[in-house]
Amino acid sequence: VIGDFNVPVAVAESIEAAVDGAELVAIPVPGSVQERYLRMVLPHLAAGQALWLCQGGGGSLLPDARARANDLLLIESMYIPYSSRRTGPAEVVVRSRLRVPFAAFPARRTEEAARILGQLFDLPRARDVLEVAFQNVNAIIHPLPCLLNWGQIEDRESEFILTRDGMTPKVIRAMEAFDAERVAVCRAAGLSTRNVDELYELLGMVPPPYRRRASAAAEAYEDRYIVEDVPIGAVTFASAGRQLGVRTPLVDSTIRLCDTIYAMDSWAGGRTMERLGLGGLDAPALAGALMNG
Amino acid sequence: LAETSCGYSNASGVTDLRRIAVLGAGPGGVSTAAVLAKRGLDVALYTRTGETIAAIVERGGVETDGSLGDGFVPLPVVTTDPAVALAERDIFLIAVPAYGQMAMLDTVMPFLRRGSAVVFLTGSGASLEAVAKLNAKDLDPNSDVLLSETMSLPQSGRFLGPTRVRIRIPSSKMRGAAFPGRRTAELMQRIEGVLGLFARPNVLDPALNNPNFLIHPAPMLLNYAAVERAQGQLSIMNEGMTPAVLRCMDAVDAEKRAVEVAYGLEPVTVDDIYREIGSSPDIYRKPGEPFNMKDRIWPRYVLEDVPYGTVLISSLGALAGVATPICDGISHVLSVAEEKDFFALGRTTERLGLAGMNVAQVGEYVATGRAPS
């Protein structure tokens, strides 16, 4: 969608060299390795630089990042602003632009973030990074639909395309019930109550991928649909639900069964509200903490 | 029958005066009736709707293959008329899915007398739910009507045609018990030659060990979309049992065993249950078709095995303070997917008449029939 280009890209030999003097440092890696990248990059960043976690998930609230919230400008977006795929060693196909919501932490600095990102993209602003985290569509469309297709996914390994093979009417209905629990948590937290269809509208993907026959560009199942989207995603809004008195039985059930499938413990390893430094706060206190840091 | 070790005891050679009614004309009921008729017992087959039995009535019986050998077994009384099938019967074998058991008991109720024996084949706790119904008719399960249940059907049966059934009789006896458990010895005497049971301390043991409840819910959830797409034409035990599916199934089994331990029952793995009934865990752990027939999905794999299986395990667990997150999760996800509240529809401790009791009181109740005052 951005046309055919040969784009010269300078490849740095070290992290120091890559970030030295950069106004904006983007970390577009999946959530599961985001913490590792944060640990590598943070020591080399100097005051005044902006650090953008493209697949935010609340990463700026983790202790190491949060400690730099004043001298750096921490920005999170829901996802990378493109739907893209690497098709060769030095070739990338950009399928569509995504209008991913973004915010800074603390949110009183979102205006500063907009001045930087606005030069590059046209993106909508979220109230704060928690709203960004709760709007992660992958955490909505992946875990439960993958559970309901698990036998096929495991049987066919890398050939299962969720949006092509897995989104039956009943699966979509179950996913909507899952999403309704997430929306209830958002409502209790005073955050945007857009449902999954409305989030895809916001992203500019209409109809959403689960309501159309997948194109050839659709990607096959990957472990991160569960290994990432449950502990960084579902666990976050389930944990917020507990904190705010909103029951999320379907999300809880999904987490438990996904954990059984992958023999993991998403509550222990995942981004709970406690882990994000937001434990015990009610809705107004949450809004305040996220606004002011 | 030639087998001495099978679920049916050998006839003593003396003319048997007991009159038996089998209720339910699905594969379970028809094969039960056929096995008993073949043994020369006086058996009537009752069902609520005529369509399923029209061909059998016309033919006057069923053709069998499998454990009974190839041949025709006459069934002289096959009817939808309760008065014809149920009057003056001594033993009532109820062979319907769990969700039909209480309706069938209502049909039987007018024909129960002191001394009647009711056996829920594949009980799933039905005998406990039946207590209140009996009490309402001034029948006392402690002395009048003998209530009991088995873990599973005494044989497996599959229809090959409207009047043709393939029967496989396992090499060992099904778990079973009476309610109260102290009457199990009496039950064994009363049904000797009709059903051979592996006597258990109380009905919770056969109720919790229904193999379907242990092997169906997790695989059905984790293959849900495939079942939907295939419109039931999926051999789930052959095509759907990937390693992680088995891991979830085993997690259900582990929760079931924790519940057994809490109630003082001897815990048994699902694999050992399959070995015990002369089958094999290979049915679900290895490819290949049981019966040499391509299996298919039946709606009851969810509609029965969740509300009467995982919900029962969860509910008994909750009473005993045993956490059952996997069973809870499966029941919940499938409730949402099916748009049915299986926790509300299912066989919980409330429906079993156990609500308000603690574990020790439940143990006392199922053993002696005495509820805490």
Interface residues (C-beta under 8 A of the other chain):
Chain A: L144 P145 L147 L148 N149 W150 G151 Q152 E154 D155 D165 G166 M167 T168 P169 K170 V171 R173 A174 A177 F178 P249 L250 D252 S253 T254 R256 L257 T260 I261 Y262 A263
Chain B: P219 L221 L222 N223 Y224 A225 A226 E228 R229 I236 E239 G240 M241 T242 P243 A244 V245 R247 C248 A251 P325 I326 D328 G329 I330 H332 V333 V336 A337 E338 E339
